């Protein structure tokens, strides 16, 4: 009961911070999403740190990775915002990455290939998806809010349907027992159905009305599919390392990566196919 209360309270605080940072855009900052940017920049740095802690990176590599992640986030934030400062930030990002790579020449005790691989993987898999969130938000705060809600709806729908089907004769059919023993095909389908319903609701209330109904449903399904794949990707990562949680940042929920894993693939897909690509057509 105590653990349930902790998980619930932690989830409420998390959801409140995310929703509040998306919707509250103070006039004193020109109406731009500074609160969301600062929150996600901090979370991105913490997620990168968790990743490097899991792969046993040394403190220097971890520090460089966190600095690079912050610079990448700031670069894309100001690029989407239209401020020329992004050029200087991009130069700083490249300089930090090069410095992180070059320093291995003077550190013979470190395995360079493994360290370089972890550095680049952390930037591509974690820092970049977080940075692309600002592009989605700049396009539409309702689209960004819908993305988060669809992730939560998918998780809830999969859990509800999976739990109900487990009580029936024959039980659930496991998806990838070697990666995530709790996930089932029935839960997967249930999560998709919940997402499609939410996608229709978002269209009706105007959040995704500019897309049209078909694309709104496709958007909802894409978030469900790639959110699930992101979750499975992080589960495989943890299982390979033999750990249960990526960290202990969120009481009752594990680490930052445990809470944001579904966004790591969903955000790039949403940005490139529902924000960037339509502007080219």
DOFI-327308 format. One line per 8 residues: their letters; for each residue x, y, z of N, C-alpha, C. Coordinates in Angstrom, 1 decimal. Layout:
residues N
A) X/Y/Z/X/Y/Z/X/Y/Z | ...
This chain:
residues 281
XXXXXXXX) 0.8/-1.2/0.0/0.0/0.0/0.0/0.9/1.3/0.0 | 2.0/1.2/0.8/2.9/2.3/0.9/3.6/2.6/-0.4 | 3.9/1.5/-1.1/4.6/1.6/-2.4/3.6/2.1/-3.5 | 2.3/1.7/-3.4/1.3/2.2/-4.3/1.1/3.7/-4.1 | 1.1/4.2/-2.9/1.0/5.6/-2.6/2.2/6.4/-3.1 | 3.4/5.8/-3.0/4.6/6.5/-3.4/4.6/6.6/-5.0 | 4.2/5.5/-5.6/4.2/5.5/-7.1/3.1/6.5/-7.6 | 2.0/6.5/-7.0/0.9/7.4/-7.4/1.3/8.9/-7.2
XXXXXXXX) 1.9/9.2/-6.1/2.3/10.6/-5.8/3.4/11.0/-6.8 | 4.3/10.1/-7.0/5.4/10.4/-7.9/4.9/10.6/-9.3 | 3.9/9.8/-9.8/3.4/9.9/-11.1/2.6/11.2/-11.2 | 1.9/11.6/-10.2/1.1/12.9/-10.2/2.1/14.1/-10.3 | 3.1/14.1/-9.6/4.1/15.2/-9.6/4.8/15.2/-11.0 | 5.1/14.1/-11.5/5.7/14.0/-12.9/4.8/14.5/-13.9 | 3.6/14.0/-13.9/2.6/14.5/-14.9/2.3/16.0/-14.8 | 2.2/16.5/-13.5/1.9/17.9/-13.3/3.0/18.8/-13.9
XXXXXXXX) 4.3/18.4/-13.6/5.4/19.1/-14.1/5.4/19.2/-15.7 | 5.2/18.0/-16.3/5.2/18.0/-17.7/4.1/18.8/-18.3 | 2.9/18.6/-17.9/1.7/19.3/-18.4/1.8/20.8/-18.2 | 2.2/21.1/-16.9/2.4/22.5/-16.6/3.4/23.2/-17.5 | 4.6/22.6/-17.7/5.6/23.2/-18.5/5.2/23.4/-20.0 | 4.3/22.5/-20.4/3.9/22.6/-21.8/2.8/23.7/-22.0 | 1.9/23.8/-21.0/0.8/24.8/-21.1/1.1/26.2/-20.7 | 2.0/26.3/-19.6/2.4/27.6/-19.1/3.6/28.2/-19.8
XXXXXXXX) 3.3/29.2/-20.6/4.4/29.9/-21.3/4.3/31.3/-21.0 | 5.0/31.8/-20.0/4.9/33.1/-19.4/5.1/34.2/-20.5 | 4.3/35.2/-20.4/4.4/36.4/-21.4/5.7/37.1/-21.3 | 6.3/37.1/-20.1/7.6/37.8/-19.9/8.7/37.2/-20.7 | 8.5/35.9/-21.2/9.5/35.3/-22.0/9.0/35.2/-23.5 | 8.1/36.1/-23.8/7.7/36.2/-25.2/6.7/35.0/-25.6 | 6.2/34.3/-24.6/5.3/33.2/-24.9/6.0/32.0/-25.3 | 7.4/31.9/-25.2/8.1/30.8/-25.7/8.3/29.8/-24.6
XXXXXXXX) 8.4/28.5/-24.9/8.4/27.4/-23.9/9.7/27.3/-23.1 | 10.0/28.4/-22.4/11.3/28.3/-21.6/11.2/27.3/-20.5 | 10.0/27.2/-19.8/9.9/26.3/-18.7/10.0/24.9/-19.1 | 9.4/24.5/-20.3/9.5/23.2/-20.8/11.0/22.9/-21.2 | 11.6/23.9/-21.9/13.0/23.8/-22.3/13.9/23.5/-21.2 | 13.8/24.3/-20.1/14.7/24.1/-18.9/14.4/22.7/-18.3 | 13.1/22.3/-18.1/12.8/21.1/-17.5/13.4/19.9/-18.3 | 13.1/19.9/-19.6/13.6/18.8/-20.4/15.1/18.8/-20.6
XXXXXXXX) 15.7/19.9/-20.6/17.2/20.0/-20.7/17.8/19.3/-19.4 | 17.2/19.6/-18.3/17.7/19.0/-17.0/17.5/17.5/-17.1 | 16.3/17.1/-17.5/15.9/15.6/-17.5/16.8/14.9/-18.5 | 17.1/15.6/-19.7/18.0/15.0/-20.7/19.4/14.7/-20.1 | 19.9/15.7/-19.4/21.2/15.5/-18.8/21.2/14.4/-17.8 | 20.2/14.3/-17.0/20.1/13.2/-16.0/19.9/11.8/-16.7 | 19.2/11.8/-17.8/19.0/10.5/-18.5/20.4/10.1/-19.1 | 21.1/11.1/-19.7/22.4/10.7/-20.2/23.4/10.2/-19.1
XXXXXXXX) 23.3/10.9/-17.9/24.1/10.4/-16.8/23.7/9.0/-16.4 | 22.4/8.7/-16.4/22.0/7.3/-16.0/22.6/6.3/-17.0 | 22.5/6.7/-18.3/23.0/5.8/-19.4/24.4/5.4/-19.1 | 25.2/6.5/-18.9/26.7/6.3/-18.7/27.0/5.6/-17.4 | 26.2/5.8/-16.4/26.4/5.0/-15.2/26.1/3.5/-15.4 | 25.1/3.2/-16.2/24.8/1.8/-16.5/25.9/1.1/-17.3 | 26.5/1.8/-18.2/27.6/1.2/-19.0/29.0/1.4/-18.4 | 29.0/1.9/-17.1/30.2/2.1/-16.4/31.2/3.0/-17.0
XXXXXXXX) 30.7/4.1/-17.6/31.7/5.1/-18.1/32.3/5.8/-17.0 | 33.6/6.3/-17.2/34.3/7.0/-16.2/33.7/8.4/-16.0 | 34.1/9.1/-15.0/33.5/10.4/-14.7/33.8/11.5/-15.8 | 35.0/11.4/-16.4/35.3/12.4/-17.5/34.4/12.2/-18.7 | 34.2/10.9/-19.1/33.3/10.7/-20.2/31.9/11.1/-19.9 | 31.4/10.7/-18.7/30.1/11.1/-18.3/29.9/12.6/-18.3 | 30.9/13.3/-17.8/30.8/14.8/-17.8/30.7/15.4/-19.2 | 31.6/14.9/-20.0/31.6/15.4/-21.4/30.2/15.1/-22.1
XXXXXXXX) 29.7/13.9/-21.8/28.4/13.5/-22.4/27.3/14.4/-21.9 | 27.3/14.7/-20.6/26.2/15.5/-20.1/26.3/16.9/-20.7 | 27.5/17.5/-20.8/27.7/18.8/-21.3/27.3/18.8/-22.8 | 27.6/17.8/-23.5/27.3/17.7/-24.9/25.7/17.6/-25.1 | 25.1/16.8/-24.2/23.6/16.7/-24.3/22.9/18.0/-24.1 | 23.4/18.8/-23.1/22.8/20.1/-22.8/23.0/21.0/-24.0 | 24.2/21.0/-24.6/24.5/21.9/-25.7/23.7/21.5/-26.9 | 23.5/20.2/-27.2/22.6/19.7/-28.3/21.2/20.2/-28.1
XXXXXXXX) 20.7/20.1/-26.9/19.3/20.5/-26.6/19.2/22.0/-26.8 | 20.2/22.8/-26.3/20.1/24.3/-26.5/20.2/24.7/-27.9 | 21.1/23.9/-28.7/21.3/24.2/-30.1/19.9/24.1/-30.9 | 19.2/23.0/-30.7/18.0/22.8/-31.4/16.9/23.7/-30.9 | 16.9/24.0/-29.6/15.9/24.9/-29.0/16.0/26.2/-29.7 | 17.2/26.8/-29.8/17.3/28.1/-30.4/17.2/28.1/-31.9 | 17.5/26.9/-32.5/17.3/26.8/-33.9/15.8/26.8/-34.3 | 15.0/26.0/-33.5/13.6/26.0/-33.7/13.0/27.4/-33.4
XXXXXXXX) 13.6/28.1/-32.4/13.1/29.4/-31.9/13.5/30.5/-33.0 | 14.5/30.2/-33.8/14.9/31.1/-34.8/15.9/32.1/-34.4 | 16.6/31.8/-33.3/17.6/32.7/-32.8/19.0/32.3/-33.3 | 19.8/33.3/-33.8/21.0/32.9/-34.5/22.1/32.3/-33.5 | 21.8/32.4/-32.2/22.8/31.9/-31.2/23.0/30.4/-31.4 | 22.1/29.7/-32.1/22.2/28.2/-32.3/23.5/27.9/-33.0 | 24.0/28.8/-33.9/25.2/28.5/-34.6/26.4/28.4/-33.7 | 26.5/29.3/-32.7/27.6/29.2/-31.7/27.5/28.0/-30.8
XXXXXXXX) 26.2/27.7/-30.5/26.0/26.5/-29.6/26.4/25.2/-30.4 | 26.1/25.2/-31.7/26.5/24.0/-32.5/28.0/23.8/-32.5 | 28.7/24.9/-32.7/30.2/24.9/-32.7/30.7/24.4/-31.4 | 30.1/24.8/-30.3/30.4/24.4/-28.9/30.2/22.9/-28.8 | 29.0/22.4/-29.3/28.7/21.0/-29.2/29.7/20.1/-29.9 | 30.0/20.5/-31.2/31.0/19.8/-31.9/32.4/19.8/-31.2 | 32.7/20.9/-30.6/34.0/21.0/-29.9/34.1/20.1/-28.7 | 33.0/20.0/-28.0/32.9/19.1/-26.8/33.0/17.7/-27.2
XXXXXXXX) 32.3/17.3/-28.3/32.4/15.9/-28.8/33.8/15.6/-29.2 | 34.4/16.5/-30.0/35.8/16.2/-30.4/36.8/16.1/-29.3 | 36.6/17.0/-28.3/37.4/17.0/-27.1/37.3/15.7/-26.4 | 36.1/15.2/-26.3/35.8/13.9/-25.6/36.5/12.8/-26.3 | 36.5/12.8/-27.6/37.1/11.8/-28.4/38.7/11.8/-28.3 | 39.2/13.1/-28.4/40.6/13.2/-28.5/41.3/12.9/-27.1 | 40.6/13.2/-26.0/41.3/13.0/-24.7/41.6/11.6/-24.5 | 41.1/10.6/-25.2/41.4/9.2/-25.0/42.8/8.9/-25.5
XXXXXXXX) 43.4/9.8/-26.3/44.8/9.7/-26.6/45.7/9.7/-25.4 | 45.3/10.4/-24.4/46.1/10.7/-23.2/45.6/9.9/-22.0 | 44.7/8.9/-22.3/44.2/8.1/-21.2/44.3/6.6/-21.6 | 45.5/6.0/-21.5/45.7/4.7/-21.9/44.9/3.6/-21.2 | 44.5/3.9/-19.9/43.7/2.9/-19.1/42.3/2.8/-19.6 | 41.8/3.6/-20.5/40.4/3.6/-20.9/40.3/2.8/-22.2 | 39.3/2.0/-22.4/39.1/1.3/-23.6/38.4/2.3/-24.6 | 39.2/2.8/-25.6/38.6/3.9/-26.5/37.4/3.5/-27.3
XXXXXXXX) 37.4/2.4/-27.9/36.3/2.0/-28.8/35.0/1.9/-28.0 | 35.1/1.2/-26.9/33.9/1.1/-26.0/33.4/2.5/-25.6 | 34.4/3.3/-25.1/34.0/4.6/-24.6/33.4/5.5/-25.7 | 34.1/5.5/-26.9/33.6/6.3/-28.0/32.2/5.8/-28.4 | 32.0/4.5/-28.4/30.7/4.0/-28.8/29.6/4.4/-27.8 | 29.9/4.3/-26.5/28.9/4.7/-25.5/28.6/6.2/-25.6 | 29.6/7.0/-25.9/29.4/8.4/-26.0/28.5/8.8/-27.1 | 28.7/8.2/-28.3/27.9/8.5/-29.5/26.5/7.9/-29.3
XXXXXXXX) 26.4/6.7/-28.7/25.1/6.1/-28.5/24.2/6.9/-27.6 | 24.8/7.4/-26.5/24.1/8.2/-25.6/23.5/9.5/-26.2 | 24.3/10.1/-27.1/23.9/11.3/-27.8/22.8/11.0/-28.8 | 22.9/9.9/-29.5/21.9/9.6/-30.6/20.6/9.0/-30.0 | 20.7/8.2/-29.0/19.6/7.5/-28.4/18.8/8.3/-27.4 | 19.5/9.2/-26.7/18.9/9.9/-25.6/18.9/11.4/-25.8 | 20.0/12.0/-26.0/20.1/13.5/-26.0/19.3/14.0/-27.3 | 19.5/13.4/-28.4/18.8/13.9/-29.6/17.3/13.8/-29.5
XXXXXXXX) 16.7/12.7/-29.1/15.2/12.7/-28.9/14.7/13.7/-28.0 | 15.4/13.9/-26.9/15.0/15.0/-25.9/15.0/16.3/-26.6 | 16.1/16.6/-27.4/16.2/17.9/-28.0/15.2/18.1/-29.1 | 14.7/17.1/-29.7/13.7/17.2/-30.8/12.3/17.5/-30.2 | 12.1/17.3/-28.9/10.9/17.6/-28.3/10.5/19.1/-28.5 | 11.6/20.0/-28.4/11.3/21.4/-28.6/10.8/21.7/-30.0 | 11.2/20.9/-31.0/10.6/21.1/-32.3/9.2/20.8/-32.4 | 8.8/19.7/-31.7/7.3/19.4/-31.7/6.5/20.4/-30.9
XXXXXXXX) 7.1/20.9/-29.8/6.4/21.9/-29.0/6.3/23.3/-29.8 | 7.3/23.6/-30.5/7.3/24.9/-31.2/6.2/24.8/-32.3 | 6.0/23.6/-32.8/5.0/23.5/-33.9/3.6/23.6/-33.2 | 3.4/22.9/-32.1/2.1/23.0/-31.5/2.2/22.4/-30.0 | 1.8/23.2/-29.1/1.8/22.7/-27.7/0.8/21.6/-27.5 | -0.3/21.6/-28.3/-1.3/20.6/-28.2/-0.8/19.3/-28.7 | 0.0/19.3/-29.8/0.6/18.1/-30.3/1.6/17.5/-29.3 | 2.4/18.3/-28.7/3.3/17.9/-27.7/2.6/17.2/-26.5
XXXXXXXX) 1.5/17.9/-26.1/0.7/17.4/-24.9/0.0/16.1/-25.3 | -0.5/16.0/-26.6/-1.1/14.8/-27.1/-0.1/13.6/-27.1 | 1.1/13.9/-27.5/2.2/12.9/-27.5/2.4/12.3/-26.2 | 2.5/13.1/-25.1/2.7/12.6/-23.8/1.5/11.8/-23.3 | 0.3/12.3/-23.6/-0.9/11.6/-23.1/-1.0/10.3/-23.8 | -0.7/10.2/-25.1/-0.8/9.0/-25.8/0.1/7.9/-25.3 | 1.3/8.3/-24.8/2.2/7.4/-24.2/1.6/6.9/-22.9 | 1.0/7.7/-22.1/0.4/7.3/-20.8/-0.8/6.5/-21.1
XXXXXXXX) -1.6/6.8/-22.1/-2.8/6.1/-22.4/-2.4/4.7/-22.9 | -1.4/4.6/-23.7/-0.9/3.3/-24.2/-0.5/2.4/-23.1 | 0.3/2.9/-22.2/0.7/2.1/-21.0/-0.4/1.6/-20.2 | -1.4/2.5/-19.9/-2.6/2.2/-19.1/-3.4/1.2/-19.8 | -3.7/1.4/-21.1/-4.5/0.5/-21.9/-3.9/-0.9/-22.0 | -2.6/-1.0/-22.2/-1.9/-2.3/-22.3/-1.9/-3.0/-21.0 | -1.8/-2.3/-19.9/-1.8/-2.9/-18.5/-3.2/-3.4/-18.2 | -4.3/-2.6/-18.5/-5.6/-3.0/-18.2/-6.1/-4.2/-19.0
XXXXXXXX) -5.9/-4.1/-20.3/-6.3/-5.2/-21.2/-5.4/-6.5/-20.9 | -4.1/-6.3/-20.7/-3.3/-7.5/-20.4/-3.7/-8.1/-19.1 | -4.0/-7.3/-18.1/-4.4/-7.9/-16.8/-5.7/-8.6/-16.9 | -6.7/-8.1/-17.6/-8.0/-8.7/-17.8/-7.9/-10.0/-18.6 | -7.1/-10.0/-19.6/-6.9/-11.2/-20.5/-6.2/-12.3/-19.8 | -5.3/-11.9/-18.8/-4.5/-12.9/-18.1/-5.4/-13.7/-17.2 | -6.6/-13.2/-16.9/-7.5/-14.0/-16.0/-8.4/-15.0/-16.8 | -8.3/-14.9/-18.1/-9.1/-15.8/-18.9/-8.3/-17.1/-19.2
XXXXXXXX) -9.0/-18.1/-19.6/-8.4/-19.4/-19.8/-7.4/-19.2/-21.0 | -6.3/-19.8/-20.8/-5.2/-19.6/-21.8/-4.3/-18.5/-21.5 | -4.7/-17.5/-20.7/-3.9/-16.4/-20.3/-3.4/-15.5/-21.5 | -2.4/-14.8/-21.3/-1.8/-13.9/-22.3/-0.8/-14.6/-23.1 | -0.6/-14.1/-24.3/0.5/-14.6/-25.2/1.6/-13.6/-25.2 | 2.8/-14.1/-24.6/3.9/-13.2/-24.4/4.5/-12.7/-25.7 | 4.9/-11.4/-25.7/5.5/-10.9/-26.9/7.0/-11.2/-27.0 | 7.8/-10.7/-26.1/9.2/-11.0/-26.0/9.6/-11.3/-24.6
XXXXXXXX) 9.4/-12.6/-24.2/9.6/-13.0/-22.8/11.1/-12.8/-22.4 | 12.0/-12.9/-23.4/13.4/-12.8/-23.0/13.8/-11.3/-22.8 | 12.9/-10.4/-23.3/13.2/-9.0/-23.1/12.3/-8.3/-22.0 | 11.0/-8.6/-22.1/10.1/-8.0/-21.2/9.0/-9.1/-20.9 | 9.1/-9.9/-19.9/8.2/-11.0/-19.6/6.8/-10.6/-19.4 | 6.5/-9.3/-18.9/5.2/-8.9/-18.6/4.4/-8.5/-19.8 | 5.0/-8.2/-20.9/4.3/-7.6/-22.1/3.7/-8.8/-22.9 | 2.4/-8.6/-23.3/1.7/-9.6/-24.1/1.1/-9.0/-25.3
XXXXXXXX) 0.8/-9.8/-26.3/0.2/-9.4/-27.6/-1.2/-8.8/-27.3 | -1.9/-9.4/-26.3/-3.2/-8.8/-26.0/-3.1/-7.4/-25.4 | -2.1/-7.2/-24.6/-1.9/-5.9/-24.0/-1.5/-4.9/-25.1 | -0.6/-5.4/-26.0/-0.2/-4.5/-27.1/-1.4/-4.0/-27.9 | -2.3/-4.9/-28.3/-3.4/-4.5/-29.1/-4.3/-3.6/-28.3 | -4.5/-3.9/-27.0/-5.3/-3.1/-26.1/-4.8/-1.7/-26.0 | -3.5/-1.5/-25.9/-2.8/-0.2/-25.9/-3.1/0.6/-27.2 | -3.0/-0.1/-28.3/-3.2/0.5/-29.6/-4.7/1.0/-29.7
XXXXXXXX) -5.6/0.2/-29.2/-7.0/0.6/-29.3/-7.3/1.8/-28.5 | -6.7/1.8/-27.3/-6.8/3.0/-26.4/-6.3/4.3/-27.1 | -5.1/4.1/-27.7/-4.5/5.2/-28.4/-5.3/5.7/-29.6 | -5.9/4.8/-30.3/-6.8/5.2/-31.4/-8.0/6.0/-30.9 | -8.5/5.6/-29.8/-9.7/6.3/-29.2/-9.2/7.7/-28.8 | -8.1/7.8/-28.2/-7.5/9.1/-27.8/-7.2/9.9/-29.0 | -6.7/9.3/-30.0/-6.4/10.1/-31.2/-7.7/10.7/-31.8 | -8.8/10.0/-31.8/-10.1/10.5/-32.3/-10.5/11.6/-31.4
XXXXXXXX) -10.4/11.5/-30.1/-10.8/12.5/-29.2/-10.0/13.8/-29.4 | -8.7/13.7/-29.6/-7.8/14.8/-29.9/-8.2/15.5/-31.2 | -8.6/14.8/-32.2/-9.1/15.4/-33.4/-10.4/16.2/-33.1 | -11.3/15.6/-32.4/-12.6/16.2/-32.2/-12.5/17.5/-31.3 | -11.6/17.5/-30.4/-11.4/18.7/-29.6/-10.5/19.7/-30.2 | -9.9/19.4/-31.3/-9.2/20.4/-32.1/-7.6/20.4/-31.9 | -7.2/19.4/-31.0/-5.7/19.4/-30.8/-4.9/19.0/-32.1 | -5.5/18.1/-32.9/-4.9/17.6/-34.1/-5.8/17.8/-35.3
XXXXXXXX) -6.7/18.8/-35.2/-7.6/19.0/-36.3/-7.0/19.4/-37.6 | -5.8/20.1/-37.5/-5.1/20.5/-38.7/-4.6/19.3/-39.5 | -4.5/18.2/-38.9/-4.0/17.0/-39.6/-5.1/16.3/-40.4 | -6.3/16.4/-40.0/-7.4/15.6/-40.5/-7.5/14.4/-39.7 | -8.7/13.7/-39.8/-9.0/12.6/-39.0/-8.0/11.4/-39.2 | -7.8/11.1/-40.5/-6.9/10.0/-40.9/-5.5/10.1/-40.3 | -4.9/11.3/-40.5/-3.6/11.5/-40.0/-3.5/11.6/-38.4 | -4.6/12.0/-37.8/-4.7/12.1/-36.4/-4.7/10.6/-35.8
XXXXXXXX) -5.4/9.7/-36.5/-5.4/8.3/-36.0/-4.1/7.7/-36.3 | -3.5/8.0/-37.4/-2.2/7.5/-37.8/-1.1/8.0/-36.8 | -1.2/9.3/-36.4/-0.3/9.8/-35.4/-0.4/9.1/-34.1 | -1.7/8.8/-33.7/-1.9/8.1/-32.4/-1.3/6.7/-32.5 | -1.5/6.0/-33.6/-1.0/4.7/-33.7/0.5/4.7/-33.8 | 1.1/5.6/-34.5/2.6/5.7/-34.6/3.2/5.9/-33.2 | 2.6/6.8/-32.4/3.1/7.0/-31.0/3.0/5.7/-30.2 | 1.9/4.9/-30.4/1.8/3.7/-29.7/2.8/2.6/-30.1
XXXXXXXX) 3.0/2.5/-31.4/4.0/1.5/-32.0/5.4/1.9/-31.5 | 5.8/3.1/-31.8/7.2/3.4/-31.5/7.5/3.7/-30.0 | 6.4/4.0/-29.3/6.5/4.1/-27.8/6.8/2.8/-27.2 | 6.1/1.8/-27.7/6.3/0.4/-27.3/7.7/-0.1/-27.6 | 8.1/0.2/-28.9/9.4/-0.3/-29.3/10.5/0.4/-28.5 | 10.3/1.7/-28.1/11.3/2.4/-27.2/11.4/1.7/-25.9 | 10.2/1.4/-25.3/10.1/0.7/-24.1/10.9/-0.7/-24.1 | 10.6/-1.4/-25.2/11.3/-2.7/-25.3/12.8/-2.6/-25.5
XXXXXXXX) 13.2/-1.5/-26.2/14.6/-1.2/-26.5/15.3/-1.0/-25.1 | 14.7/-0.2/-24.2/15.3/0.1/-23.0/15.3/-1.2/-22.1 | 14.2/-2.0/-22.2/14.2/-3.3/-21.4/15.3/-4.2/-21.9 | 15.5/-4.3/-23.2/16.6/-5.1/-23.7/18.0/-4.6/-23.2 | 18.1/-3.3/-23.1/19.4/-2.7/-22.7/19.6/-3.1/-21.2 | 18.6/-2.9/-20.4/18.7/-3.3/-18.9/18.9/-4.8/-18.7 | 18.2/-5.6/-19.5/18.3/-7.0/-19.3/19.7/-7.5/-19.7 | 20.3/-6.9/-20.7/21.6/-7.2/-21.1/22.6/-6.9/-20.1
XXXXXXXX) 22.4/-5.8/-19.3/23.3/-5.4/-18.3/23.0/-6.0/-16.9 | 21.8/-6.7/-16.9/21.4/-7.4/-15.6/20.9/-6.5/-14.5 | 20.2/-5.4/-14.9/19.7/-4.5/-13.9/18.2/-4.4/-14.1 | 17.5/-4.1/-13.0/16.0/-4.0/-13.0/15.6/-2.6/-13.4 | 16.2/-1.6/-12.8/15.8/-0.2/-13.1/17.1/0.6/-13.6 | 16.8/1.6/-14.3/18.0/2.4/-14.8/18.5/3.3/-13.7 | 17.8/3.5/-12.7/18.2/4.4/-11.6/17.2/4.5/-10.5 | 17.3/5.4/-9.6/16.4/5.6/-8.5/15.9/7.0/-8.4
XXXXXXXX) 15.8/7.7/-9.5/15.5/9.1/-9.5/14.0/9.4/-9.1 | 13.1/8.5/-9.6/11.7/8.7/-9.4/11.2/7.6/-8.4 | 10.8/8.0/-7.2/10.4/7.0/-6.2/9.2/6.1/-6.7 | 9.4/4.8/-6.7/8.4/3.9/-7.1/8.4/3.6/-8.6 | 9.2/4.4/-9.4/9.2/4.2/-10.8/10.6/3.9/-11.4 | 11.6/4.0/-10.6/13.0/3.8/-11.1/13.7/5.0/-11.5 | 14.4/5.0/-12.6/15.2/6.1/-13.1/14.5/6.9/-14.1 | 15.2/8.0/-14.6/14.6/8.8/-15.6/14.4/8.1/-16.9
XXXXXXXX) 15.3/7.2/-17.3/15.1/6.4/-18.5/13.9/5.5/-18.4 | 13.7/5.0/-17.2/12.5/4.1/-17.1/11.2/4.8/-17.3 | 11.2/6.1/-17.0/10.0/6.9/-17.2/9.8/7.5/-18.6 | 11.0/7.7/-19.3/10.9/8.4/-20.6/11.3/7.5/-21.7 | 11.5/6.2/-21.5/12.0/5.3/-22.5/11.1/5.3/-23.7 | 9.8/5.4/-23.5/8.8/5.3/-24.6/8.9/6.5/-25.6 | 9.5/7.6/-25.1/9.6/8.8/-25.9/10.9/8.7/-26.8 | 11.8/7.9/-26.6/13.1/7.9/-27.3/13.0/7.6/-28.7
XXXXXXXX) 12.0/6.8/-29.1/11.7/6.5/-30.6/10.5/7.3/-31.0 | 9.5/7.5/-30.2/8.3/8.2/-30.6/8.5/9.6/-31.0 | 9.4/10.3/-30.2/9.6/11.8/-30.5/10.2/12.0/-31.9 | 11.3/11.3/-32.2/11.9/11.5/-33.6/10.9/11.2/-34.7 | 10.1/10.1/-34.5/9.1/9.8/-35.5/8.0/10.9/-35.7 | 7.5/11.4/-34.5/6.5/12.4/-34.6/7.1/13.7/-35.2 | 8.3/14.1/-34.8/8.9/15.3/-35.4/9.1/15.2/-36.9 | 9.7/14.1/-37.3/10.1/14.1/-38.8/8.9/13.8/-39.7
XXXXXXXX) 7.9/13.0/-39.2/6.8/12.7/-40.0/5.5/13.5/-39.9 | 5.4/14.2/-38.7/4.2/15.0/-38.5/4.5/16.5/-38.3 | 5.8/16.8/-38.2/6.1/18.3/-38.1/7.0/18.7/-39.2 | 8.1/18.0/-39.4/9.1/18.5/-40.4/8.6/18.1/-41.9 | 8.3/16.8/-42.1/7.9/16.4/-43.4/6.8/17.2/-44.1 | 5.7/17.4/-43.3/4.5/18.2/-43.9/4.9/19.5/-44.4 | 6.0/20.2/-43.8/6.4/21.5/-44.3/7.1/21.4/-45.6 | 7.5/20.2/-46.0/8.2/20.1/-47.3/7.3/19.7/-48.4
X) 6.1/19.2/-48.1/5.2/18.8/-49.1/4.2/19.9/-49.6
